[in-house]
Amino acid sequence: MLGAVAATMATAATGCEKKTAPHDSFKVALLTPGPVSDHSWNGGAYDGLLRIRDSLGASISNIQTKTPAEFEENFRQYGAQGYDLVFGHGFEFQDAALRVGPEFPKTIYIATSGDHAAGNVAGMVFAFEDPSYLAGIVAGSMTRSGIVGTIGGTELPPVKSSFVAFEKGVHAARPDVKVLSSFIGNWDDAAAGKEQALAQIAQGADLIFQNADAAGLGIFQAAREKKGVWVFGSNSNQNSVAPDVVIGSVVIDLPHAFLTVAREVKEKRFTPRVIELGTASDVVTYVPNPAFDSIVPPAVRARVDSARAQLRAGTLVVATPAPAPR
């Protein structure tokens, strides 16, 4: 896997990695808004692309987009090349997919975190709020200062809604906890992520829930430098990325989600729709870091397990339902 990522990143400076494919092969492409080396949102998607290649024998291609203008350009390029399935990895790709989709009706376009579907364009909504709520329970239970924080890359709706869910979990555990919130303004600047984290730590935050992709690596570094501060990983399981400071991770199993959709497309049984994946699907989950088992009290772990069971049973609802397709 590391070798595959390295090979991809070696071509990332030019903005893309291309792989030629026989005309009759199953072809799948992925557009990411950031580098697949982030151990988070983009890395998980690339793992999903590799899973599709290995499980379904697909020919694959990945492009890291730099600007919104490239969304349509690359969607159109893949459609013209006869790709069967193209993922635009992020809410920000949705409008471009809806504009380009009608031009290439034989290509299925998926916008992850997208909440609309039309024609051959579908959205894939992850109930990221569910595990974010569980992380909030941990944060509210474990804070010593009574102050916790959230730091995001940019103010995309799915990120904001996960932070709202986290805050609900915090206050379910301890109503008087103060929750700080800030956004970096991008997903790649680790130095800026570190700066935001240090600012929140200076205000007393001792646990931080970050959803910042590559910029989140700077948040881990800030926590290492300021002893007694813990951070939640996001999107991928980041427990091993910074095992000394990551108390747990809010995870989306992107490889499982991507493979499920790709198999439907390959078998010609995919129906464009808003695909909703919550706790019951096992695609989203909260994964505690085993290195913190001796620190997180059994009562806190039991409360998280109880809330997880309620989410699975549908007796606790945190996520906001997706709007109807337009």
GUDRENZA-339215 format. One line per field, with one value per residue (C-alpha): residue in three letters; residue number from 1; x, y, z. Coordinates in nm, 3 decimals. Example, Ala and Ser with C-alpha at 12.3 -4.5 7.8 and 13.67 -1.06 7.14 Angstrom:
# GUDRENZA-339215
residuo <- ALA,SER
num <- 1,2
px <- 1.230,1.367
py <- -0.450,-0.106
pz <- 0.780,0.714
This chain:
# GUDRENZA-339215
residuo <- MET,LEU,GLY,ALA,VAL,ALA,ALA,THR,MET,ALA,THR,ALA,ALA,THR,GLY,CYS,GLU,LYS,LYS,THR,ALA,PRO,HIS,ASP,SER,PHE,LYS,VAL,ALA,LEU,LEU,THR,PRO,GLY,PRO,VAL,SER,ASP,HIS,SER,TRP,ASN,GLY,GLY,ALA,TYR,ASP,GLY,LEU,LEU,ARG,ILE,ARG,ASP,SER,LEU,GLY,ALA,SER,ILE,SER,ASN,ILE,GLN,THR,LYS,THR,PRO,ALA,GLU,PHE,GLU,GLU,ASN,PHE,ARG,GLN,TYR,GLY,ALA,GLN,GLY,TYR,ASP,LEU,VAL,PHE,GLY,HIS,GLY,PHE,GLU,PHE,GLN,ASP,ALA,ALA,LEU,ARG,VAL,GLY,PRO,GLU,PHE,PRO,LYS,THR,ILE,TYR,ILE,ALA,THR,SER,GLY,ASP,HIS,ALA,ALA,GLY,ASN,VAL,ALA,GLY,MET,VAL,PHE,ALA,PHE,GLU,ASP,PRO,SER,TYR,LEU,ALA,GLY,ILE,VAL,ALA,GLY,SER,MET,THR,ARG,SER,GLY,ILE,VAL,GLY,THR,ILE,GLY,GLY,THR,GLU,LEU,PRO,PRO,VAL,LYS,SER,SER,PHE,VAL,ALA,PHE,GLU,LYS,GLY,VAL,HIS,ALA,ALA,ARG,PRO,ASP,VAL,LYS,VAL,LEU,SER,SER,PHE,ILE,GLY,ASN,TRP,ASP,ASP,ALA,ALA,ALA,GLY,LYS,GLU,GLN,ALA,LEU,ALA,GLN,ILE,ALA,GLN,GLY,ALA,ASP,LEU,ILE,PHE,GLN,ASN,ALA,ASP,ALA,ALA,GLY,LEU,GLY,ILE,PHE,GLN,ALA,ALA,ARG,GLU,LYS,LYS,GLY,VAL,TRP,VAL,PHE,GLY,SER,ASN,SER,ASN,GLN,ASN,SER,VAL,ALA,PRO,ASP,VAL,VAL,ILE,GLY,SER,VAL,VAL,ILE,ASP,LEU,PRO,HIS,ALA,PHE,LEU,THR,VAL,ALA,ARG,GLU,VAL,LYS,GLU,LYS,ARG,PHE,THR,PRO,ARG,VAL,ILE,GLU,LEU,GLY,THR,ALA,SER,ASP,VAL,VAL,THR,TYR,VAL,PRO,ASN,PRO,ALA,PHE,ASP,SER,ILE,VAL,PRO,PRO,ALA,VAL,ARG,ALA,ARG,VAL,ASP,SER,ALA,ARG,ALA,GLN,LEU,ARG,ALA,GLY,THR,LEU,VAL,VAL,ALA,THR,PRO,ALA,PRO,ALA,PRO,ARG
num <- 1,2,3,4,5,6,7,8,9,10,11,12,13,14,15,16,17,18,19,20,21,22,23,24,25,26,27,28,29,30,31,32,33,34,35,36,37,38,39,40,41,42,43,44,45,46,47,48,49,50,51,52,53,54,55,56,57,58,59,60,61,62,63,64,65,66,67,68,69,70,71,72,73,74,75,76,77,78,79,80,81,82,83,84,85,86,87,88,89,90,91,92,93,94,95,96,97,98,99,100,101,102,103,104,105,106,107,108,109,110,111,112,113,114,115,116,117,118,119,120,121,122,123,124,125,126,127,128,129,130,131,132,133,134,135,136,137,138,139,140,141,142,143,144,145,146,147,148,149,150,151,152,153,154,155,156,157,158,159,160,161,162,163,164,165,166,167,168,169,170,171,172,173,174,175,176,177,178,179,180,181,182,183,184,185,186,187,188,189,190,191,192,193,194,195,196,197,198,199,200,201,202,203,204,205,206,207,208,209,210,211,212,213,214,215,216,217,218,219,220,221,222,223,224,225,226,227,228,229,230,231,232,233,234,235,236,237,238,239,240,241,242,243,244,245,246,247,248,249,250,251,252,253,254,255,256,257,258,259,260,261,262,263,264,265,266,267,268,269,270,271,272,273,274,275,276,277,278,279,280,281,282,283,284,285,286,287,288,289,290,291,292,293,294,295,296,297,298,299,300,301,302,303,304,305,306,307,308,309,310,311,312,313,314,315,316,317,318,319,320,321,322,323,324,325,326
px <- 0.000,0.275,0.445,0.124,0.067,0.425,0.386,0.072,0.226,0.526,0.290,0.084,0.303,0.153,-0.195,-0.285,-0.207,-0.332,-0.366,-0.459,-0.719,-0.864,-1.184,-1.396,-1.256,-1.435,-1.289,-1.315,-1.173,-1.136,-1.103,-0.970,-0.944,-0.615,-0.321,-0.387,-0.098,-0.303,-0.390,-0.746,-1.024,-0.827,-0.612,-0.923,-1.076,-0.760,-0.766,-1.120,-1.002,-0.735,-0.994,-1.206,-0.904,-0.807,-1.158,-1.324,-1.028,-1.093,-0.861,-0.825,-0.714,-0.678,-0.647,-0.586,-0.778,-0.633,-0.919,-1.299,-1.254,-1.081,-1.383,-1.586,-1.280,-1.181,-1.535,-1.578,-1.243,-1.329,-1.673,-1.523,-1.278,-1.565,-1.514,-1.793,-1.774,-1.622,-1.607,-1.579,-1.459,-1.633,-1.945,-1.774,-1.784,-2.162,-2.265,-1.999,-2.118,-2.478,-2.372,-2.148,-2.350,-2.612,-2.335,-2.212,-2.516,-2.316,-2.089,-2.206,-2.089,-2.081,-2.029,-1.931,-2.108,-2.340,-2.706,-2.873,-2.924,-3.038,-3.009,-2.672,-2.547,-2.573,-2.477,-2.324,-2.409,-2.213,-2.384,-2.058,-2.265,-2.319,-1.957,-1.890,-2.155,-1.979,-1.648,-1.828,-1.936,-1.572,-1.458,-1.724,-1.644,-1.265,-1.198,-1.020,-1.040,-1.406,-1.305,-1.279,-1.241,-1.327,-1.105,-1.209,-1.047,-1.320,-1.682,-1.845,-2.193,-2.093,-1.805,-2.020,-2.293,-2.039,-1.915,-2.273,-2.316,-1.986,-2.104,-2.431,-2.232,-2.011,-2.311,-2.487,-2.193,-2.133,-2.362,-2.128,-1.835,-1.737,-1.680,-1.446,-1.471,-1.245,-1.168,-0.829,-0.949,-0.787,-0.715,-0.343,-0.158,-0.026,0.143,-0.190,-0.354,-0.092,-0.144,-0.521,-0.465,-0.217,-0.466,-0.738,-0.498,-0.404,-0.774,-0.779,-0.889,-0.754,-0.936,-0.974,-1.189,-1.023,-1.155,-0.880,-0.717,-0.346,-0.372,-0.477,-0.124,-0.023,-0.290,-0.136,0.201,0.060,-0.086,0.251,0.420,0.159,0.143,-0.197,-0.385,-0.560,-0.700,-0.964,-0.870,-1.119,-1.229,-0.967,-0.855,-0.575,-0.503,-0.167,-0.078,-0.019,-0.081,0.048,-0.216,-0.506,-0.761,-0.986,-1.094,-1.421,-1.398,-1.560,-1.486,-1.446,-1.303,-1.614,-1.849,-1.668,-1.650,-2.020,-2.117,-1.865,-1.990,-2.346,-2.227,-2.022,-2.313,-2.548,-2.780,-2.691,-2.977,-2.868,-2.991,-2.874,-2.694,-2.725,-2.470,-2.503,-2.409,-2.626,-2.425,-2.095,-1.947,-1.920,-1.796,-1.602,-1.281,-1.116,-0.738,-0.635,-0.334,-0.579,-0.767,-0.602,-0.688,-1.052,-1.261,-1.483,-1.790,-1.710,-1.656,-1.985,-2.168,-2.025,-2.127,-2.479,-2.515,-2.377,-2.640,-2.913,-2.787,-2.785,-3.137,-3.265,-3.377,-3.117,-3.105,-2.824,-2.784,-3.007,-3.191,-3.067,-3.288,-3.499,-3.330,-3.372
py <- 0.000,0.245,0.175,0.237,0.565,0.670,0.596,0.805,1.094,1.090,1.200,1.432,1.729,1.723,1.692,1.346,0.981,0.805,0.439,0.316,0.041,-0.190,-0.059,-0.335,-0.321,-0.186,0.161,0.361,0.706,0.919,1.295,1.409,1.765,1.691,1.449,1.080,1.079,1.262,0.944,1.078,1.174,1.145,0.852,0.654,0.722,0.608,0.290,0.246,0.285,0.022,-0.209,-0.176,-0.255,-0.559,-0.698,-0.625,-0.622,-0.260,-0.026,0.285,0.646,0.920,1.297,1.547,1.859,2.198,2.437,2.413,2.475,2.137,1.950,1.982,1.950,1.616,1.481,1.558,1.401,1.074,1.067,1.116,0.831,0.594,0.547,0.347,0.510,0.838,0.946,1.314,1.288,1.564,1.777,2.043,1.814,1.778,2.073,1.993,1.633,1.745,1.975,1.725,1.406,1.461,1.489,1.133,0.919,0.593,0.710,0.700,1.000,0.980,1.285,1.168,1.370,1.482,1.506,1.513,1.270,1.319,1.099,0.923,1.132,1.009,1.129,0.925,1.059,0.933,0.976,1.111,1.276,0.940,0.861,1.233,1.226,0.929,1.117,1.406,1.180,1.083,1.446,1.568,1.286,1.319,1.694,1.822,2.189,2.193,2.328,2.128,2.231,2.154,2.245,2.198,2.250,2.460,2.523,2.253,2.147,1.787,1.912,2.167,1.911,1.667,1.939,2.011,1.639,1.634,1.926,1.744,1.445,1.667,1.824,1.490,1.386,1.720,2.017,2.288,2.217,2.503,2.405,2.620,2.609,2.727,2.660,2.669,2.780,2.490,2.118,2.104,2.352,2.157,2.470,2.653,2.353,2.360,2.734,2.690,2.408,2.609,2.897,2.670,2.509,2.858,2.911,2.596,2.324,1.984,1.771,1.866,1.704,1.778,1.718,1.880,1.613,1.685,2.004,1.784,1.648,1.987,1.956,1.628,1.802,2.081,1.824,1.650,1.976,2.069,1.780,1.665,1.751,1.477,1.479,1.280,1.137,1.164,0.999,0.719,0.535,0.768,0.595,0.475,0.806,0.975,0.702,0.916,1.188,1.038,0.915,0.767,0.812,0.899,0.665,0.623,0.285,0.436,0.120,-0.076,0.198,0.246,-0.126,-0.175,0.093,-0.018,-0.376,-0.254,-0.047,-0.331,-0.573,-0.321,-0.302,0.042,0.289,0.652,0.779,0.943,0.655,0.699,0.512,0.530,0.332,0.037,-0.001,-0.036,0.223,0.493,0.417,0.546,0.349,0.403,0.393,0.080,0.273,0.480,0.185,0.241,0.613,0.610,0.476,0.170,0.383,0.613,0.321,0.171,0.497,0.510,0.148,0.220,0.523,0.322,0.054,0.318,0.466,0.123,0.049,0.387,0.493,0.772,0.991,1.242,1.280,1.514,1.335,1.417,1.644,1.486,1.443,1.741
pz <- 0.000,0.090,-0.239,-0.430,-0.251,-0.313,-0.681,-0.696,-0.510,-0.741,-1.017,-0.797,-0.882,-1.230,-1.082,-1.200,-1.236,-1.551,-1.622,-1.967,-1.992,-2.254,-2.406,-2.254,-1.900,-1.594,-1.542,-1.220,-1.143,-0.834,-0.796,-0.459,-0.325,-0.150,-0.139,-0.082,0.164,0.431,0.627,0.639,0.397,0.074,0.180,0.272,-0.068,-0.245,-0.037,-0.166,-0.524,-0.466,-0.309,-0.625,-0.842,-0.640,-0.580,-0.914,-1.151,-1.239,-1.423,-1.206,-1.225,-0.965,-1.005,-0.726,-0.821,-0.735,-0.815,-0.858,-1.232,-1.252,-1.114,-1.435,-1.659,-1.512,-1.480,-1.849,-1.939,-1.766,-1.925,-2.270,-2.201,-2.127,-1.754,-1.592,-1.250,-1.129,-0.766,-0.680,-0.323,-0.132,-0.107,-0.318,-0.626,-0.627,-0.846,-1.106,-1.124,-1.171,-1.457,-1.637,-1.577,-1.851,-2.113,-2.041,-1.954,-1.960,-1.676,-1.313,-1.112,-0.732,-0.511,-0.164,0.106,-0.174,-0.082,-0.426,-0.713,-1.071,-1.380,-1.365,-1.071,-0.713,-0.369,-0.089,0.257,0.554,0.890,1.028,1.297,1.469,1.560,1.611,1.884,2.045,2.036,2.203,2.489,2.539,2.526,2.767,3.006,2.991,2.985,3.293,3.203,3.102,2.758,2.435,2.072,1.711,1.416,1.055,0.717,0.555,0.650,0.438,0.554,0.643,0.856,1.036,1.105,1.251,1.485,1.595,1.672,1.862,2.074,2.147,2.267,2.483,2.652,2.691,2.906,3.078,3.005,3.137,2.902,2.670,2.305,2.094,1.714,1.434,1.067,0.901,0.557,0.370,0.405,0.335,0.557,0.857,0.995,0.998,1.163,1.435,1.484,1.526,1.775,1.980,1.991,2.130,2.376,2.498,2.573,2.784,2.542,2.644,2.384,2.017,1.750,1.416,1.066,0.861,0.642,0.587,0.795,1.086,1.109,1.247,1.515,1.628,1.649,1.865,2.105,2.131,2.224,2.484,2.726,2.847,2.526,2.332,1.979,1.792,1.453,1.170,0.846,0.855,1.165,1.276,1.606,1.475,1.309,1.644,1.904,2.190,2.149,1.949,2.203,1.933,1.572,1.404,1.107,0.768,0.610,0.265,0.105,0.205,0.086,-0.245,-0.319,-0.246,-0.497,-0.757,-0.743,-0.808,-1.105,-1.254,-1.220,-1.389,-1.091,-0.960,-0.923,-0.886,-0.551,-0.234,-0.060,0.315,0.526,0.903,1.211,1.109,0.786,0.976,0.737,1.006,1.355,1.653,1.715,2.055,2.068,2.265,2.396,2.603,2.755,3.092,3.082,2.968,3.261,3.205,3.282,2.989,2.753,2.870,2.802,2.450,2.387,2.512,2.283,1.991,2.051,2.057,1.730,1.570,1.695,1.580,1.927,1.923,1.614,1.568,1.192,0.991,0.707,0.357,0.141,-0.132,-0.473,-0.706
